[in-house]
Amino acid sequence: MIGVSAAQSASPRTGTATGRPAGRRSRRSGPPPAGPSGPRGTGLRSRTRREAWLLMAPALIPVALFSIYPLLRGIWLGFTDTQAGYDITSRFNGFDNYVRLWHDSYFWQAFRNGLIWAFSITVLQFFLALGLALLLNERLRMRWLARTLALVPWAMPPVIVAIMWQLVYNPDAGLLNGILAKLHLAAGDTNWLGNTATVFPAIVLVGVWAGMPQTTVSLLAGLQSIPGELYEAGAVDGASSWQRFRHVTLPQLRPVIATITSLDFVWNFNSFGLVYVLTDGGPAGKTTLPMLLAYNEAFKYGDFSYAAAMGNAMVLLILALLGVYLRVRMKEA
Amino acid sequence: MAVQSTVRAGRRTGFRASSRPHSAPMSPALRRGPAVRALQYLALAGYVVFLGFPLLWMLSTAFKSAPELVSLHPTVIPRKPTLSNFSAAFREQDLVHAAWNSVRVSAAASLLTTAIAVPAAYALARYRTVLRRGALTWILVSQVFPVILIVVPLFLILQQLGAGNSLTGLTLAYIVWLLPFALWMLQSYVRAIPVELEQAAAVDGAGKLRTLVSVVLPLLGPGIAVTVMFTFVSAWNEFFFALVLLQSPQLATLPLTLARFVGSEGIVALGPLAAGALLATLPGLLVFALLQRRISSGLLSGAVKG
């Protein structure tokens, strides 16, 4: 939902740029814009400001209490020695948690897993979703079926997605082994989720499947917003369909691509439920993602502060990667 | 910016060919040859298999009898379809009780979230104050930060308030978690209401409150309905907060109980598990079927992902 805020902050500008007279007039006669104004203006302004606060208050209070305050306290916890228990005492201990993290091989393994997991899903999903979106943008029969199926994962709880794929991967009665045995490709007794060689590709496939709706819908909406004249102009100039794709479609899609791939990366790096139900991080910590490790630290071993320190490290990593990625993409554009 | 353009584009053109009034996607100059068409259909078939087969398999497992489930040569279409898995799922006291817990939490959370989001969304759409920037920053931050940073302190705070390990506490957590999404959706509905209507009401002597209640609120009806449905399904599907905040088994929500089945009973309960999973998906599918147009228009893309 990062894109959300970008959309909102951008809309006032575009709103006036596209010249919606209604919106403009209202801003003059109705709630006046913030800015220097006469004595009458300040009276009006403080009234509208009071109105805005009053309207926001019912949402603001729970947000402050149960979102902003916990978040700040969570960041702070990462610099203390807080443990779970009945009388919780916490003492500031500076960077002790981070020194411990630095020497913690489980942490490094989980981070590596998280990066590989998020990266491979984002990339695979992007290409698969782009292909699907291009197909859905054509006039094909049976398009409705693919479109409906592409949206279904969106409606399913992650836990159910995981259960469903467990049925597929089940070593004895699963779909995958059944198919492989029938095609005589394999003996059909592979324990997909219990084998260290197969488990990671297996869960990545689930991650890709589960995230298809968001990516496909965003890319398709992006495709449909490209003006048809651009393609016609390209065709008149004798561009092949590959050239049109390369020089019209891709550049036009660039902002959408940057947004959706960043979101996919963040979501998957922070994901929990899917892998928790599929493998619970096993076998042998092979699929432990950062969130799973942090969850175990906090709620299995009661080490609240260490879990919070991991959370802080995750935020830093995400912000650093996103910063670099978005800067590169913007330069390209 | 990007999403905004997709949102606007999506709203304009929609997702269905039929709802696309003026923009023909392909001009005559860009028609495909038969070989390309064939490849396209092949690719489309590939997508249908990848996306559809797991679903089909869950469906078929739910209707298979116990002996058929352990058969060495499983078939996609059950040989003797049976409803026994569904009755077994319904006989599980835990499952039925968990479904009831889920209904209560999701209903309370979706209604309360929408109720507090409506006035705030109005303020976001119509006033430009510091609050607007603050709200946008908060929405952004709440997406990037991993939930572990919020859930540990929330766990402590709810305990201090006496709402630890309770459905009330979980509902509170859901309200805050659902709010960014509800605000975003509702404020786009507010924007779609012409300001002239409010001005006309003001000219007729209606106060601000009166204008809001008798002009804006009725026009927001569809937006409110959509928001309630989406927040309901998001809460219904949620897993992590429930896992952390609820410890007593009798408080567990449906995803928690189903996840526990996987761990403890394994292959024996495959059939009832598939049946229960199928039932747990129904509210989501129902809302999805009702609102497919809106989802696909990009308006909601990426909005609901735990």
Interface residues (C-beta under 8 A of the other chain):
Chain A: M1 I2 G3 V4 S5 A6 A7 Q8 S9 A10 S11 P12 T14 A22 G23 R25 S26 S29 G30 P31 P33 A34 T48 R49 E51 A52 W53 L54 L55 M56 P58 A59 L60 P62 V63 L65 F66 S67 I68 Y69 P70 L71 R73 G74 I75 L77 G78 I88 L128 G131 L132 L135 N137 E138 R139 L140 R141 M142 R143 L145 A146 R147 T148 L149 A150 L151 V152 P153 W154 A155 M156 P157 P158 V159 I160 A162 I163 M164 W165 Q166 L167 V168 N170 D172 A173 G174 L175 G178 A181 K182 W209 G211 M212 P213 Q214 V217 S218 L220 A221 G222 Q224 S225 G228 Y231 E232 A235 V236 S241 R244 P255 V256 A258 T259 I260 L263 V266 W267 N270 S271 F272 G273 Y276 V277 D280 P290 M291 A294 Y295 A298 F299 F304 A307 A308 M310 G311 N312 M314 V315 I318 L319 L322
Chain B: M1 A2 V3 Q4 S5 T6 V7 R8 A9 G10 R12 T13 F15 A17 R20 S23 A24 P25 M26 S27 A29 L30 R32 Q40 Y41 A43 L44 Y47 V48 F50 L51 G52 F53 P54 L55 W57 M58 T61 L69 V70 S71 H73 P74 V76 A115 I116 A117 P119 A120 Y122 A123 L124 R126 Y127 R128 T129 L131 A135 L136 T137 W138 I139 L140 V141 S142 Q143 V144 F145 P146 V147 I148 L149 I150 V151 V152 P153 L154 L156 I157 L172 A173 I175 V176 L179 P180 F181 L183 W184 Q187 R191 P194 V195 E196 E198 Q199 K208 V233 W236 N237 E238 F239 F240 L243 V244 L254 P255 L258 A259 V262 G263 I267 L270 L273 A274 A277 A280 T281 G284 L285 V287 F288 Q292 I295 S296 S297 G298 S301 G302 A303 V304 K305 G306
